[in-house]
């Protein structure tokens, strides 16, 4: 297990146990969905994470993203939009819908969106 939220879940298949990576669609880890916006509240990207929220309810993944991708630029901020999604597949479906809805309004995906 790493602090980056890639802890394994265990799926039982017959008598065999199989470790599943936290980013696998088969992961049963609870997910949360977030967005990163700029100072004018323009959406830069949507994302999901299986990392556990901090005691204050904030997302460590948002902190990581702001630090690495956005170089701690104070003009960007993150916000959790949805908590407690049952599993990775539900989280991916949520993220895909956010991007599709954004594209329907803006004609393109958010400027920093890598996937979906």
C-alpha positions as CSV (number, residue, x, y, z in Angstrom):
1,X,0.0,0.0,0.0
2,X,1.2,3.5,-0.8
3,X,0.1,6.8,0.5
4,X,-0.9,7.7,-3.0
5,X,-4.2,5.8,-2.6
6,X,-3.2,2.7,-4.6
7,X,-4.1,0.3,-1.8
8,X,-5.2,-3.1,-2.9
9,X,-8.7,-4.4,-2.5
10,X,-9.3,-8.2,-2.3
11,X,-11.7,-9.9,-4.6
12,X,-12.5,-13.5,-3.7
13,X,-12.8,-15.8,-6.7
14,X,-13.6,-19.3,-5.4
15,X,-10.9,-20.1,-2.9
16,X,-8.4,-17.8,-4.6
17,X,-7.8,-14.2,-3.5
18,X,-6.7,-11.7,-6.1
19,X,-5.2,-8.3,-5.3
20,X,-6.7,-5.5,-7.4
21,X,-4.9,-2.3,-8.0
22,X,-6.8,0.8,-6.7
23,X,-6.9,2.3,-10.2
24,X,-8.4,-0.9,-11.7
25,X,-12.0,-0.8,-12.9
26,X,-12.5,-3.9,-10.7
27,X,-11.5,-1.9,-7.5
28,X,-14.2,-1.7,-4.9
29,X,-12.5,1.2,-3.1
30,X,-14.8,4.2,-2.4
31,X,-14.1,7.1,-4.7
32,X,-14.6,10.8,-4.7
33,X,-15.0,13.1,-7.6
34,X,-13.4,16.6,-7.9
35,X,-12.8,19.5,-10.2
36,X,-9.9,21.9,-10.5
37,X,-10.8,25.5,-11.4
38,X,-8.9,28.7,-12.1
39,X,-9.3,32.0,-10.2
40,X,-12.3,32.8,-12.4
41,X,-14.0,29.5,-11.6
42,X,-13.3,28.1,-15.1
43,X,-13.1,24.3,-14.9
44,X,-9.7,23.1,-15.8
45,X,-10.3,19.4,-15.3
46,X,-12.4,16.7,-13.5
47,X,-10.9,13.8,-11.7
48,X,-11.6,10.9,-9.3
49,X,-9.6,9.4,-6.5
50,X,-9.8,6.4,-4.2
51,X,-7.6,8.1,-1.6
52,X,-9.2,8.5,1.8
53,X,-10.3,12.0,2.6
54,X,-8.4,13.9,5.3
55,X,-10.0,14.3,8.7
56,X,-11.0,17.8,7.7
57,X,-12.8,16.4,4.6
58,X,-10.3,17.6,2.1
59,X,-8.9,15.5,-0.7
60,X,-5.2,14.5,-0.6
61,X,-5.4,13.9,-4.4
62,X,-6.5,17.5,-5.0
63,X,-3.5,18.7,-3.0
64,X,-1.2,16.4,-5.0
65,X,-2.6,17.6,-8.3
66,X,-2.3,21.3,-7.4
67,X,1.3,20.7,-6.3
68,X,2.5,18.7,-9.2
69,X,0.4,19.7,-12.3
70,X,-0.4,23.2,-11.3
71,X,2.9,24.0,-9.5
72,X,1.1,25.3,-6.4
73,X,-0.1,28.3,-8.4
74,X,-2.5,30.1,-6.1
75,X,-4.7,30.9,-9.2
76,X,-6.0,27.3,-9.1
77,X,-8.1,25.5,-6.5
78,X,-9.8,22.1,-6.2
79,X,-13.2,21.1,-4.9
80,X,-14.8,17.8,-4.1
81,X,-18.1,17.5,-6.1
82,X,-19.2,14.0,-5.1
83,X,-18.2,11.8,-2.2
84,X,-18.7,8.1,-1.5
85,X,-19.0,6.6,-4.9
86,X,-19.2,2.8,-4.4
87,X,-16.3,1.7,-6.6
88,X,-13.8,2.7,-9.3
89,X,-16.2,2.0,-12.2
90,X,-18.8,4.3,-10.7
91,X,-16.2,6.9,-10.3
92,X,-15.0,6.6,-13.9
93,X,-18.6,6.8,-15.1
94,X,-19.1,10.0,-13.0
95,X,-15.9,11.5,-14.4
96,X,-16.9,10.7,-18.0
97,X,-20.3,12.3,-17.5
98,X,-18.8,15.5,-16.1
99,X,-16.5,15.7,-19.2
100,X,-19.4,14.9,-21.6
101,X,-21.6,17.6,-20.0
102,X,-18.8,20.1,-20.1
103,X,-18.2,19.3,-23.8
104,X,-21.9,19.7,-24.6
105,X,-21.7,23.2,-23.2
106,X,-18.3,24.3,-24.3
107,X,-17.6,22.2,-27.5
108,X,-14.5,20.7,-26.1
109,X,-13.2,19.0,-22.9
110,X,-11.8,21.1,-20.1
111,X,-8.3,22.5,-21.1
112,X,-6.3,20.4,-18.7
113,X,-8.4,17.2,-19.0
114,X,-6.3,14.2,-20.0
115,X,-8.9,11.5,-20.0
116,X,-11.6,10.4,-20.6
